[in-house]
Amino acid sequence: MAKTKKIDQNKMMEILDWSYDKALNGLPRCPTAQELANDYLSKKNSVDEAVNSLIKWQNSKCGTSGFISGLGGIITLPVALPANITSVIYIQIRMIAAIAYMGKYDLKSDQVRSLVYICLCGNSAKDISKNIGIKLGTKLSKSAINKISGKTLTKINQKVGFRLVTKFGQKGVINMGKAIPVVGGLIGGTMDVVATNTIGKVSKKTFINN
């Protein structure tokens, strides 16, 4: 039986940073966030339609065993990162980053990275942003984003890390170890489709004009 490991905020940040890096730079057999965004933009008549279609696809596919097992690059995870949690976060971060890219934001920006992390918190995103003086709910201007200080980014990351540790702890998946779920039912339980849909909507409000 695999030894379980508890995840603290520092470990959660490792998961977030690894996932963001792979969302931008790619995993085997997995399109990057930019490629995903361009694919949807090429098939739809507007950015709004493309974003809605992406979120809908994410909700319908993320809970299937084929989708998770198709993440070939997940086997390249650093040993210290739990695959079950990291795979969920990677999928959601890639969706958020793709939406940000559709909104013409610079995914290499530290500020945009932290906003992507905030969106992962779903309905809690507004509370986190309000506490640090950022207003979510309407598209943030690029100039406003660029003014977010390094000190504020640190606060954002700390609050997101804490919130996600709490979230996954409540779902009982923090201590599931290294095993990758391959049964549809298990993955359906781990990948909360309702939460993913909420995250998609929060991301759209943050990065796309209403």
Secondary structure, DSSP 8 states (H G I E B T S, - for coil): --------HHHHHHHHHHHHHHHHH-BTTB--HHHHHHHHHHHSSSHHHHHHHHHHHHHHHTTSHHHHHT-GGGGGS-TTS-HHHHHHHHHHHHHHHHHHHHTT--TT-HHHHHHHHHHTTGGGHHHHHHHTT---SS---HHHHHT--HHHHHHHHHHHHHHHHHHHHHHT-TT-TT----SHHHHHHHS-HHHHHHHHHHHHHHHS--
